[in-house]
Amino acid sequence: MLVAAVVVLAYGWWATALPPFTVTSTVAVVGAGAAAMAVGSRYRRPAGEARLRAADVATTVVLLVALTAWQLAAYLQHPRSQHPTLSSLTNVALDPHPVRALAFGVWLLVAALLARR
């Protein structure tokens, strides 16, 4: 498990150092996401693990709608410095390369967990 974590973080370090919006970076991100989902889909959930409830789904939908509304409202208001969008806030938070690489690794972990059957 430790070796896998080191490999994922090393790959994340490399992938997040690539120039953005290039074919290489796109292939690196999409390929890693697909690989994480393939690995996650090979593992079944434990039999006793609870399934999603309607309340969980409703909570997630309400949260996504609220975040979308915030993003849209901030995007339409000016000046942008006083009304930051979620994307501009995350750009600042993910600016340091180590943080970006760690976030990439967490993203791959989440992809693997979501892909479990």
C-alpha positions in Angstrom: 0.0 0.0 0.0 2.9 2.4 0.8 4.5 1.6 -2.5 1.3 2.4 -4.3 0.9 5.7 -2.5 4.5 6.7 -3.4 4.0 5.8 -7.0 0.7 7.7 -7.2 2.3 10.8 -5.5 5.3 10.6 -7.8 3.1 10.3 -10.9 1.0 13.2 -9.5 4.2 15.3 -9.1 5.1 14.6 -12.7 1.6 15.1 -14.1 1.1 18.4 -12.3 4.4 19.8 -13.6 3.3 19.4 -17.2 2.3 22.5 -19.1 -1.5 22.9 -18.8 -3.9 22.4 -21.8 -1.5 20.3 -23.8 -2.0 16.8 -25.3 0.5 15.3 -22.9 -1.1 16.8 -19.8 -4.6 15.7 -21.0 -3.4 12.2 -21.6 -1.7 12.1 -18.3 -4.8 13.2 -16.4 -7.4 11.2 -18.3 -5.2 8.1 -18.3 -4.6 8.3 -14.6 -8.2 8.8 -13.9 -9.2 5.9 -16.1 -6.6 3.7 -14.4 -7.8 4.7 -11.0 -11.4 3.8 -11.9 -10.3 0.5 -13.4 -8.5 -0.4 -10.2 -11.4 0.7 -8.1 -13.9 -1.3 -10.1 -12.0 -4.5 -9.4 -12.9 -4.3 -5.7 -16.4 -4.9 -4.4 -17.9 -3.0 -1.5 -18.1 -5.0 1.8 -21.5 -6.8 2.2 -22.3 -4.8 5.3 -21.6 -1.4 3.8 -24.6 0.8 3.7 -26.2 1.8 0.4 -27.0 5.4 -0.5 -30.1 6.8 1.1 -32.5 9.3 -0.4 -31.4 11.9 2.3 -27.7 11.4 1.3 -28.6 12.0 -2.4 -30.7 15.1 -1.5 -28.0 16.6 0.6 -25.4 16.1 -2.2 -27.8 17.7 -4.7 -28.5 20.7 -2.5 -24.7 21.2 -1.9 -24.0 21.0 -5.6 -26.8 23.5 -6.5 -25.5 25.9 -3.8 -21.9 25.7 -5.1 -23.1 26.2 -8.7 -25.2 29.2 -7.7 -22.2 30.7 -5.8 -19.9 30.1 -8.9 -22.5 31.7 -11.3 -23.3 34.6 -9.0 -19.6 35.4 -8.4 -18.9 35.1 -12.1 -21.5 37.6 -13.1 -20.6 40.2 -10.4 -17.8 42.8 -10.7 -15.1 43.6 -9.7 -13.9 40.0 -9.6 -11.4 40.7 -6.8 -14.4 41.3 -4.5 -16.4 38.4 -5.8 -14.1 35.5 -6.3 -15.4 32.4 -8.1 -14.7 29.0 -6.7 -12.3 28.3 -9.5 -10.3 31.4 -8.7 -10.2 30.4 -5.0 -9.0 26.9 -5.8 -6.4 28.2 -8.2 -4.8 30.1 -5.4 -5.1 27.2 -3.0 -3.6 24.8 -5.5 -0.8 27.1 -6.7 2.1 25.4 -4.8 3.3 22.4 -6.7 3.3 20.0 -3.7 -0.3 20.9 -2.8 -1.3 20.4 -6.5 0.4 17.0 -6.6 -1.2 15.9 -3.3 -4.7 17.0 -4.6 -4.1 15.0 -7.8 -3.4 11.9 -5.6 -6.5 12.5 -3.6 -8.5 12.9 -6.8 -7.3 9.5 -8.0 -8.2 8.0 -4.7 -11.7 9.4 -4.9 -12.0 8.1 -8.4 -11.0 4.6 -7.3 -13.5 4.7 -4.4 -16.3 5.9 -6.6 -15.7 3.2 -9.1 -16.2 0.4 -6.6 -19.1 -1.8 -7.4 
